[in-house]
Amino acid sequence: MRFFAKPDRLRGMVSFFGGIVLVMLRWPVIGMICQLYGLIYLFGQFFPIVAQSLENIPVIGEILRMPAIENFFSSFGKSTQGDRRAPV
């Protein structure tokens, strides 16, 4: 619960739950876009960590080591300290 209690994650939570409300109010496309934005905002710092772990799998690792895909995953979760760690 500490993960969701931090004030800097309020935008992601509001976006995600607002998307659920929009889906229930029969605005499914806009609601799913809001939910996707909320998920990326909340858990975007996990993507580089997961990608780094998946690089050891034979087929997936070769795909993740391609320069374009590697740059895509490294763009998530930029920190000012330069170290990459889980955001909990």
N, C-alpha and C positions, 0 to 999 in steps of 0.2 A: 504494500500500500504506500510505502514511502515514495516509490517511483512516481505514482500518480499525484501525490500530495505536493510536489514541488510546483511553485508558481510559474516557472518558465515553461511548463508543459500544459498550461491552461488552454492555450490556443489549439493544441492538438486534441485535447479532450472535448472541447466545445465543438470543434469541427467534426470529430467522429460521431459524437452523440447527436449533434445537429443533423448529420447525414442520416442517422437512423430515423429521426423524426421526419425528415423529408421523404424518406422511402415509405414510411407509414402514411404520409399525407398524399401519396400517389405521385410523387416527383422522383421516380426511381433513378434516372440517369444523373441528375444533379446530386441526389442523395449519395449515390455510390461514389461520385467524384469527391464529395466532401469527406466521406469515410476514408477513401484512399489517401487523400491529403492528410487527414488526421493520423492515419497509421504511419505514413512516412515521416510526419513531424515527430510523432512519439517514439518510433522505433528505428529511425534512420541511422542512428549511431551504431546499431547492431549489424547493419548490412556489411560493412567492411570486415568485421570480426568473423561473421559467418562465411564470407567469401574467402578469407584467409584460411579458415578451417577446411573448406571444401577443396582447396588447391591440392591437397594430398590425395584426393580420389583420382584414379587414372584418367578417365575420359573428361570428367567435369573440370579437373585441374588444368588440363591443356586448354580448354575453352576459356577458363577464368584468367589464364596468364596472357591472353591476347591483349595487346596494348590498349585498344579502345575499351574493352570491358574492364580492364584493370583501372583505367582512368575514371570510368563511370562509378565503380564502387569506391574508389578513393575520394570521390567528391562528396560522399555522404559522411556526416559526422565529423567535420573538420573541427579541431579543437585549437584553442589559442596556445596551449602548452606544448603541442606537438606530439604528445603521447596519445596512444589510442587505447582506451579501456572501456569496459562496459559502463553505461550511464546509470548504474544503480548505486 
